[in-house]
Amino acid sequence: MDSIGQKIENIKRSGGYRELRYIDSAQGSSAVIDGIRVLLLSSNNYLGLCNDERLKEAAIEAVKTYGVGSGGSRLTTGSMALHRELEERIASFKKRECGMVYNTGYMANLGTISGLTDESWTVFSDRLNHASIVDGCRLSKAKFVVYKHCDIKDLEKKLKRYKGKSNLVVTDGVFSMDGNIAPLKDILSIAKRNGAMTMVDDAHATGVIGEHGRGTEEYLGLEGEVDIQMGTLSKALGGEGGFIASRKEIVEYLRHRAKSFVYSTALSPATLATALASISIVESESFSREKLRLDSAWFRAELQAMGFSVPDGVTPIIPILVGDSELGMEFSRRLMESGIYIPCIRPPTVPKNTSRLRVTIMATHKREELEWALEVLKDLGAELGITRGVGADG
Ligand SMILES: *Cc1c(COP(=O)(O)O)cnc(C)c1O
């Protein structure tokens, strides 16, 4: 058997070794990383709320009033009035009977899927679903069936075999590494026809798409149709934490069954107050969402025109597909030297030979910053042979 040291060597040899980058400033459109200020072009802080003055104020007030810790788990001494307020707010935001807060989005998927299902269930999961969904399925005693990415026919074929049993179909609303939107209308009608429950992970959609930022359902005009809405407070909402919104009985059941909810100390007052303030901002300030949408569309089109391999899409997640990990790493390193931070996303986070630079736009990016970034990307893309040279001016 290999020692741990040998296993690390194997990771290094396969090109999968990861280094941590440390940020030593607030996160705006730029941040100080390892001592140098660089443009952030890969953050999930889509609306720039991580460092919003109103949220900082809400957090400070909550600390002054309630202190810094919750002191217990949700079912013992950790449930604060702020938890109830936030769960009610999430319910109204997502237009559901009940909300339920978990400490992270990861824990929300883990607890919800493993808590809801047992050996009598089958869970159907898109092949590119987030790792926390996969882990939720693994932790459950349910049978786990993977269907091809966004492939309605494959889902229907597989679902038909289990008709009449307890089934759950889970999909990302917006896929985290590609930025595409799930064909939710079709998924819902197939699920309905085959008597399956549905769950949507809207980690990258909440706050970002839909007129009021309610996510994929609102964007596609399907509000209220998904059985379980999952989301996170940690991306566009700028803080941390995860949640689901659903029918009362489902939340009531999960409070007993979801271990990541039951056996972990509850979120702190500052985090809860931040999320409460953040939801109101997200719901009411559609102008920053609109700016984000327009900037993303423009930036994506520019990259495509330069000859980068960038799929079409409508979200601020803009993957530049490179394929080879080594080349992607080199691209990312050279960008960092030029003052732009875009890490290379490699397997196992994405499928083999699909390494990519996952560009994301934030509503707080200035036009000049994005224009400069495009120039740097263009020059490096040509130098490293990543662009195919089909750009407007060669
Ligand atoms: C980030 C993410 C999660 C996990 O949310 P956290 O709050 O960061 O734990 C779950 N699902 C998807 C699709 C994500 O991108």
PDBQT file of the ligand as one rigid body, heavy atoms in Angstrom, charges set to zero:
ROOT
HETATM    1  C1  LIG A 401     -21.178  26.119  -4.167  1.00  0.00    +0.000 C 
HETATM    2  C2  LIG A 401     -22.194  25.102  -4.456  1.00  0.00    +0.000 A 
HETATM    3  C3  LIG A 401     -22.786  24.368  -3.426  1.00  0.00    +0.000 A 
HETATM    4  C4  LIG A 401     -22.313  24.466  -2.009  1.00  0.00    +0.000 C 
HETATM    5  O1  LIG A 401     -22.661  25.662  -1.421  1.00  0.00    +0.000 OA
HETATM    6  P1  LIG A 401     -21.766  26.240  -0.232  1.00  0.00    +0.000 P 
HETATM    7  O2  LIG A 401     -22.653  27.220   0.435  1.00  0.00    +0.000 OA
HETATM    8  O3  LIG A 401     -20.564  26.851  -0.851  1.00  0.00    +0.000 OA
HETATM    9  O4  LIG A 401     -21.414  25.096   0.642  1.00  0.00    +0.000 OA
HETATM   10  C5  LIG A 401     -23.806  23.504  -3.753  1.00  0.00    +0.000 A 
HETATM   11  N1  LIG A 401     -24.208  23.341  -5.023  1.00  0.00    +0.000 NA
HETATM   12  C6  LIG A 401     -23.645  24.019  -6.040  1.00  0.00    +0.000 A 
HETATM   13  C7  LIG A 401     -24.139  23.801  -7.426  1.00  0.00    +0.000 C 
HETATM   14  C8  LIG A 401     -22.614  24.903  -5.784  1.00  0.00    +0.000 A 
HETATM   15  O5  LIG A 401     -22.029  25.550  -6.787  1.00  0.00    +0.000 OA
ENDROOT
TORSDOF 0
